[in-house]
Amino acid sequence: MNITTDFNKYCFEIIENGNSICKLTSDSNSIGKTNYLGDSIEFRTKDNWWERYQYSIIKNSKTIGSIKFNWLLDSIITINQKGLEKKYILKINTLKQEFNLYDDNKIHLLKYKKTEGDFSVFEINCKIIKQPEEIIDLNELIIYSYYPAFLIMHGTLINQMNGGG
């Protein structure tokens, strides 16, 4: 599975076997939107200024989870579906230039790594290490977990364009 990321168009697209699974557009600041299997999925920043870097995950107009960042830029993703709450952590490995997703039992599920492309348009390989539990669709989990990676990469790109390291 591959993810095409295009910061010029503020979007990423999940591709499996040459077919588009979904395309998410985002202003890379406060909102992201997509449709997947007839469901609308949105990411919105929370309203209060002290929650600026916290996002609500909204599916079909109902809040089903959240994304929070810690000081290491790890993303803590909480999903409430089918009456169960599940937590995931997306860790960034800057030396290897990859993101790794773990469940709350520290089981490694997914790895995102850049494979080709230039500065703002590139392809990410999504390697499935272990299938997640049945309570969540794999592609939905990829949408929920790649969105914070997209935000981190966008912030890094903006920082580099502004002369930062």
Residue, then its C-alpha position, 0 to 999 in steps of 0.5 A: m500500500n502506498i500513500t501519495t502526499d502532495f503539499n502543493k495541493y494540501c492532500f494525501e491519497i491512499i493507493e492499494n494495488g493501483n486503486s485509490i482508497c480515499k483522498l484526504t484534503s487538508d488546510s494542514n492547520s485546522i481541518g482535514k476531510t475525506n470520504y471512505l466507504g460512504d462515511s465522511i471523516e473529518f479532523r478538526t482542531k479543538d475550539n479552545w486556544w490551549e487545545r490548539y494542537q489537539y484534533s477531534i476525529i469526526k465520522n458522519s458528524k459524530t466525534i469518535g476519537s481524538i489526536k494529541f501530540n506530546w512533546l516528542l511529536d508522538s501522536i496519541i490517537t484514541i478511537n471509540q468504536k463499537g462500544l470500545e476505546k482503543k489507543y494507538i501511538l504514532k512515533i516518529n523516528t527522525l534518523k530513519q525518516e519514518f513513522n511507526l504505529y503501535d497499539d496500546n499493548k506496544i504491538h507494532l502495527l504499521k510503518y510509514k517510510k518515504t520511498e520516492g519523490d521530491f521536497s513537497v510531492f512524494e510517495i510513502n510506503c505503508k508496510i503492514i507489520k501486524q493487522p489491528e484488532e477487528i474493531i477497526d478497519l485497516n484503511e480507516l486506521i491508516i487514515y487516522s494515523y497518517y493524518p498526524a504524520f501529514l501534519i508533522m511533515h507539513g510543519t517540518l516543510i514550512n519550517q525548512m522553507n522559512g530557513g529553519g533546520 
